[in-house]
Amino acid sequence: MRKLLLIFLIIPLFSSAQVVEEIIQIDTITETIKVIYRPSENTSYYFKKIAVFADDTSQIAIEKSYTNYGQNGAYKVYYPNGRLKIKTVFANGKIHGEWTYYGLDGIIITKGVYREGVKFGYWAYKSLKIYGRYKKGLKHKRWKRIDASENKYISHYKKGILTAGEGVGNEVPTYISKPKKTSTIEKTDTTLVLDSNSISKEYEQVVAFLTNNVLFRKALKRHLGTSMKRSLAVKKLYDRERFQFAISKDITALDMSKFIKESEAGKILVANIDTILKTEKTTLAQTFTGLKIKEDTVLYNNSTDKESPMKIVFSEIHKNLLRLDVNWTFKEEKSKFRILLYFDDSGKLKGAEYEKP
C-alpha cells in the first residue's frame, strides 16, 4: 500500500513540472532538447542539477555541477538511450578543460580543450579525420586532414587566417555512418539512429562550411561586395572569422536553371557537379521548382545569428546536390548569391560551385 501511494505521489510531480528547452552546445552548432529539472536542495557548497527528458522522465538528459558562485565542476549530456553524449568541466560559468563528444556507439567523435569558454590547444575531429590546434579560439599553426583514401593534406594558419595549403574546411562533428531517419531513438546497442532534434550529417557539414570556409568567404565578398561600402558590410558579418547568418525555417526546392546554363556554357569547375548537371538536366529542372517543401525549426536553430541580415535558404539533397540561396538585405537593397554543393555517396561534402558574376 505504501509503495502504491509513493508512485501516485511521484507521477504528478513530473507531469506538472515545467518543461524547459535546454540549448546544448556541440562545438560550433547547437541542439535544443526538452527537459524537466528535478528538484534540488542547495544544502552544501557543491550541489547538482539533474534534468530528465520531457518525453521520458526515467532517462537523465543533463547533469550539471554548481557551487554558490555559479556553474562549476562536471557537466554531462546523455542520449535518450542513456549513453553519454558530452562530457566536460565548467569553471565560473564557462567551459574550462577537456571537452569530449561521443557517438551513440560510445566512440569519440571530437575531443579538445577549452580555456575560459574558448578553444585552446590540440583538437581532434576524429570522425572527419581533421586535427590541429587553436589559439584563443582561432586555428593556429599546423592542421592536418586525411581523406577517404588516406591521403594527407597539411594546412597552416596564423590566428585563424589560412596562410598555406587548401584549408581543412569544415570541422563540425559528424557521425561516421549515416543514421537512419526516425522520430525517436531505438533503445538498442545494434541499431544506431539519431534523435529527431538532430540535423543530418550533410546539413551539419554545410553549416560548418558556411561558418568557417575561407574560399566561401572570398566568393561571398567578391559576389556581394560590389562597392567599398558593401564590401565592408560583408566583412563586418564575420565575428572572429566566423560568418554570422540566419537559416530560413523553410526547406525549398530552389531553382537550378542558373547552374544548368553555366554547365552548358562550360563554366562549372567541379567535375562531378558538371556531370550531374549534364546527365540529369531535365530531372533537376523539374525537381527544383522553387516551392516550399517543409519547415525545419531544428535547422533554423543552427543559425550563428538569427538576427543577421544574411539569410540562408536550404534545399533538400537530390542527386547528391544541395542548393543554397544566400539572401542579403543591405540598406533596403536585396541581393542573392546562389551556391551548389556536392556530396559523395557516403554523404561527405566534396565540392562547391558558386554563381558566376
C-alpha positions in Angstrom: 0.0 0.0 0.0 2.8 2.4 0.9 4.6 1.6 -2.4 1.4 2.4 -4.4 1.0 5.6 -2.6 4.6 6.6 -3.3 4.2 6.0 -7.0 1.0 8.0 -7.0 2.8 11.0 -5.4 5.8 10.9 -7.8 3.9 10.8 -11.1 2.2 14.2 -10.7 5.5 15.7 -9.6 7.0 15.3 -13.1 3.7 15.7 -15.1 3.2 19.1 -13.6 6.8 20.2 -13.7 7.9 22.9 -16.1 9.3 21.7 -19.4 12.5 23.7 -20.3 14.1 24.0 -23.8 17.7 23.4 -23.0 20.2 24.5 -25.6 23.2 22.1 -25.9 26.4 23.5 -27.4 28.0 20.9 -29.7 31.2 22.6 -30.8 30.1 25.2 -33.4 26.5 24.2 -33.5 23.7 23.9 -31.0 20.9 21.4 -30.3 17.7 22.1 -28.4 16.2 19.4 -26.2 13.1 19.5 -24.0 13.9 18.5 -20.4 12.4 18.7 -16.9 14.7 19.6 -14.0 14.4 17.5 -10.8 14.0 19.5 -7.6 17.4 20.1 -6.0 18.3 21.1 -2.5 21.2 23.6 -2.2 22.3 22.4 1.2 26.0 22.5 0.7 28.7 24.4 -1.2 28.7 21.9 -4.0 25.4 20.7 -5.5 24.0 19.1 -8.7 21.2 19.9 -11.0 19.7 17.0 -12.9 17.4 17.2 -15.8 15.4 14.3 -17.4 14.0 14.1 -20.9 10.5 15.6 -21.0 9.1 12.7 -23.1 10.9 10.1 -20.9 11.4 11.1 -17.3 13.1 7.8 -16.5 16.1 8.9 -18.5 18.6 11.5 -17.3 19.4 14.1 -20.0 21.8 16.6 -18.3 23.9 16.7 -15.2 25.3 20.0 -14.0 27.5 20.8 -11.0 27.3 24.1 -9.2 28.8 26.0 -6.3 27.5 29.1 -4.6 29.3 31.1 -7.2 27.7 29.5 -10.3 28.3 26.5 -12.6 31.5 24.8 -11.6 32.6 21.2 -12.0 31.5 18.2 -14.1 28.9 18.7 -16.9 27.4 15.7 -18.8 24.8 15.4 -21.5 23.2 12.0 -22.4 21.4 10.4 -25.3 17.8 9.3 -24.7 19.1 5.7 -24.6 21.2 6.5 -21.6 24.6 6.7 -23.3 27.0 9.6 -22.6 27.0 12.2 -25.3 29.1 15.2 -24.0 31.4 15.3 -21.0 33.3 18.4 -19.9 34.1 20.7 -17.0 32.9 24.2 -16.1 34.7 26.9 -14.1 33.0 30.1 -13.1 30.2 29.5 -15.7 32.4 28.7 -18.7 33.8 25.5 -20.2 37.3 25.2 -18.9 39.1 21.9 -19.5 38.8 18.8 -21.7 35.6 18.6 -23.9 34.6 15.2 -25.4 31.7 14.4 -27.7 30.7 10.8 -28.1 28.6 9.0 -30.8 25.7 6.7 -30.0 28.1 3.7 -30.2 30.3 5.2 -27.5 33.2 6.1 -29.9 34.7 9.5 -29.5 33.7 11.9 -32.4 35.5 15.0 -31.2 37.9 15.8 -28.4 39.6 19.1 -27.5 40.2 21.7 -24.7 38.5 24.9 -23.8 40.1 27.7 -21.7 37.5 30.1 -20.2 34.9 29.1 -22.8 37.3 29.4 -25.8 39.0 26.7 -27.8 42.7 26.4 -26.9 45.3 23.8 -27.7 45.0 20.5 -29.7 41.7 19.3 -31.1 40.9 16.0 -32.8 37.8 15.8 -35.1 38.2 12.0 -35.3 35.1 11.2 -37.4 36.3 13.7 -40.0 40.0 13.0 -39.6 40.9 16.6 -39.0 43.5 17.5 -36.4 45.1 20.8 -35.3 45.5 23.5 -32.7 43.6 26.6 -31.6 44.8 29.7 -30.0 42.2 31.9 -28.4 39.5 30.3 -30.4 41.2 30.6 -33.8 43.0 28.0 -35.8 46.8 28.4 -35.4 49.8 26.8 -37.0 49.7 23.3 -38.5 46.4 21.5 -39.3 46.1 18.0 -40.9 43.2 16.5 -42.9 43.1 12.9 -44.0 40.6 12.0 -46.8 38.8 8.7 -47.5 41.8 7.4 -49.4 44.1 8.1 -46.5 45.8 11.0 -48.4 47.1 13.6 -46.0 46.7 17.4 -46.6 48.6 19.9 -44.5 47.5 23.5 -44.0 48.9 26.3 -41.9 47.0 29.1 -40.1 48.0 32.2 -38.3 45.4 33.5 -35.8 42.6 32.0 -37.9 43.9 33.1 -41.3 44.9 30.4 -43.8 48.5 31.1 -44.8 49.4 27.9 -46.7 47.5 24.8 -48.0 43.9 24.4 -49.1 42.5 24.6 -45.6 40.8 21.9 -43.6 37.3 23.2 -44.4 34.5 22.1 -42.1 35.2 20.6 -38.7 31.7 20.2 -37.3 31.5 16.8 -35.5 29.6 14.2 -37.5 28.7 10.5 -37.3 30.9 8.1 -39.3 27.9 6.3 -40.8 24.7 8.0 -42.0 22.0 7.5 -39.4 18.5 6.2 -40.1 15.8 8.8 -40.1 13.3 8.3 -37.3 11.4 10.4 -34.8 12.8 8.6 -31.7 16.0 6.8 -30.7 15.6 3.0 -30.6 17.0 1.6 -27.3 19.3 -1.0 -28.7 23.0 -1.3 -29.0 22.9 -2.7 -32.5 20.8 0.0 -34.3 22.3 3.5 -34.1 19.8 6.2 -35.0 19.6 9.9 -34.3 17.1 11.8 -32.3 14.6 14.0 -34.2 16.3 17.1 -32.6 19.5 16.5 -34.6 20.1 17.7 -38.1 21.6 15.4 -40.8 25.3 14.8 -41.2 25.1 16.6 -44.6 23.4 19.7 -43.2 25.9 19.8 -40.3 28.8 19.9 -42.8 27.0 22.7 -44.7 26.6 24.8 -41.5 30.3 24.4 -40.8 31.2 25.2 -44.4 29.2 28.5 -44.3 30.6 29.4 -40.8 34.3 28.8 -41.4 35.3 28.1 -45.0 37.8 30.7 -46.3 37.1 30.1 -50.0 33.3 30.6 -49.5 34.1 33.9 -47.6 36.1 35.2 -50.6 33.4 34.1 -53.1 30.7 35.8 -51.0 32.7 39.1 -50.8 33.5 39.0 -54.5 29.9 38.5 -55.4 28.2 40.8 -53.0 30.9 43.4 -52.3 30.4 45.3 -55.5 31.3 48.6 -53.8 33.5 49.7 -50.9 30.5 50.2 -48.6 29.0 46.8 -49.5 32.4 45.1 -49.1 32.9 46.5 -45.6 29.4 45.5 -44.7 30.1 41.9 -45.7 33.3 41.9 -43.8 31.5 43.1 -40.6 29.3 39.9 -40.8 32.4 37.9 -39.7 33.0 37.7 -36.0 36.4 36.1 -35.1 36.4 34.7 -38.7 33.0 33.1 -38.2 30.3 34.0 -40.6 27.1 35.3 -38.9 24.0 34.2 -40.7 20.4 33.2 -40.1 19.0 30.0 -41.6 15.5 30.0 -43.0 13.0 27.6 -41.4 11.7 26.8 -44.9 13.3 23.9 -46.9 12.7 25.0 -50.5 13.0 23.4 -54.0 15.4 26.1 -55.2 15.7 26.8 -58.9 18.6 25.1 -60.8 18.4 26.9 -64.1 21.3 29.2 -63.4 23.7 26.3 -62.8 22.3 24.3 -65.7 23.1 27.3 -68.1 26.6 27.7 -66.6 27.2 24.0 -67.2 26.1 24.3 -70.8 28.4 27.3 -71.2 31.4 25.3 -69.7 31.7 27.4 -66.6 31.2 24.7 -64.0 34.6 23.8 -62.4 33.7 20.8 -60.2 33.7 17.8 -62.5 31.2 15.7 -60.5 28.7 18.6 -60.4 29.1 19.3 -64.1 28.5 15.6 -64.9 25.3 15.5 -62.9 24.0 18.8 -64.4 24.6 17.5 -67.9 23.1 14.0 -67.4 20.3 14.9 -65.1 19.4 18.3 -66.5 15.7 17.5 -67.1 15.1 15.8 -63.8 16.9 18.6 -61.8 14.9 21.3 -63.6 11.6 19.5 -62.7 12.6 18.7 -59.1 13.9 22.1 -58.1 10.8 24.1 -58.8 11.0 26.9 -56.1 8.2 25.6 -53.9 8.4 25.2 -50.1 8.8 21.5 -49.2 8.7 21.6 -45.4 9.6 23.6 -42.3 12.7 22.7 -40.3 12.9 24.5 -37.0 15.9 22.4 -35.8 17.9 23.5 -38.8 17.0 27.2 -38.1 18.3 26.7 -34.5 21.8 26.1 -36.0 21.9 29.8 -37.2 25.0 31.5 -36.0 23.0 34.8 -35.6 19.2 34.6 -36.0 19.0 38.4 -36.4 21.6 38.6 -39.2 20.7 40.4 -42.5 22.2 37.3 -44.2 19.5 34.6 -44.6 20.4 31.2 -45.9 17.8 29.1 -47.6 18.4 25.3 -47.9 17.0 22.8 -50.5 16.7 19.1 -49.9 19.5 16.9 -51.2 18.8 15.4 -54.6 21.2 13.5 -56.9 23.9 14.3 -54.3 23.3 18.0 -54.8 22.2 20.7 -52.4 21.2 24.2 -53.5 21.6 27.2 -51.2 20.5 30.8 -51.5 22.3 33.5 -49.6 19.8 36.4 -49.3 21.2 39.7 -48.1 19.4 42.9 -47.3 21.8 45.9 -47.3 20.2 49.4 -46.9 16.8 48.0 -48.1 18.5 46.6 -51.2 18.1 42.9 -51.6 20.8 40.7 -53.2 21.1 36.9 -53.8 24.0 34.6 -54.1 23.4 31.1 -55.3 25.6 28.1 -54.3 25.5 24.4 -55.4 27.1 21.8 -53.1 28.1 18.2 -54.0 28.3 15.2 -51.6 29.8 11.8 -52.4 27.8 8.6 -51.9 29.0 8.4 -48.3 27.5 11.8 -47.6 30.7 13.7 -47.3 30.8 17.3 -48.7 33.3 17.3 -51.6 32.7 20.3 -53.7 31.1 23.7 -54.1 30.1 25.8 -57.2 29.3 29.5 -56.8 27.1 31.5 -59.1 29.3 33.3 -61.6 29.2 37.1 -61.5 
